[in-house]
Amino acid sequence: MADIKAVTDGDFANVVLKSDVPVLVDFWATWCPPCRMIAPIVEQIHIELGDRVKVVKMDTDENPSTAMSFGIASIPTVMIFKDGELAERTVGYRPDMKGDLKAKLEALI
């Protein structure tokens, strides 16, 4: 994994909701094969957009409170937040998701 920060239930509000740039959050778990399929996509977005956005990962098994508060029933779920508000939610893996996610983030920058 690139230098993507892992967030927890305890620091989610400070890292994600109080961020001054858009934040992509990858909700995942170690046992989830589709989560491993999107990991390289999330890393590429992190590298390509750099400091203009934050990219973080949250293990839903270790941090169930945040996942439950956002109604996450399936993983992988990727959410984009801007100004503390949920701007986008993508559930599952799709071959075209990198372009979609990157375009949505760029529109929020």
N, C-alpha and C positions, 0 to 999 in steps of 0.2 A: 504494500500500500504506500502510495506517495505520502507526503507529509500532511495527510488529511487528519484533522483533529477529531478525536472521538468525544462526543458530548454525553452527559449523563442527565438523569432526572434533576440532579442538584444544580447543574450549571446551564441547563437549556435556556432558561429565561434570559440570563445575562449574555450568553454567547449568540443566541439566535434572535430572540424577540427584541433585544435592545441593540442589535447591530445597526450600524449606520450605512451598511451596504446590503444588497440582496443576499440571502443565504439559501443554499441548496442543502437539504438534509436528506441523507440516505438512511432510511430505517431498514435494518437488516438483522440477520442472525447467522451464526456460524454454520448451522445445519441446512441452510436454504440454498439449493443449487442456483435458482434464478438470481439470488442476491450476488452470488459469485460471478454470474454472467454480466451484471451491470456494473460491478466494481471497476473494470477498466474504463467504462464510459464515464463514470463519475470522476475518475482520476484524470482522464483526458480533459474534461471540462475544467477541472481544477487547474491544470497546467495551462490551458489555452486562455482562460479568463483572468488568471492570476489574482492580483489584489483588488480587482474591481468587484469581486464577489467573495463570499466565504463559502467553502464547501466543507461539510462536516458529516460524520457518520454516527448513528446511534444504534447500538445493539438492543433490540426490543426485549430479548430475554433478560438482560441485565438491568434494563430501565423500562419496566412495564407501565409506570404511571404516566409518562409523557405520551407513549403510544396509545394508551387507553383514552387519555384526555382529547386526542385528536381522532378517535374512532378508527384507529388502524386495525383492520381485521385480517388483512393479507399483507405479506411482504414478498418481494421488496415493494416498498412505497417510497417515492421520492416526493418531497414537498419543497416548494420555494416560498420563502417568506420575504416580505418587504415592509419596512417600517412596523414590525411586530405583527403584521397581519399575514394570514395564509393567502398567497397569490395563485398558487398552482398545486395540484395533486396529481401524481401519476402512479398508478398501481400496476405492478407486474413488469415483465420485460417485453420490449418491442424492438425489432431490429433498427427502426428509425428513431429511437428515442434520443440519441445524442444530439442530433440536429434540432429536434423539437425543444429539448431542455435548454440547449445553448441559446436558441432564438428567444425563448421566453425570458431567460436571464438577461440577455443583451437588451431586450425591450424595457427591462426594469432598471437598468444602470443609469 
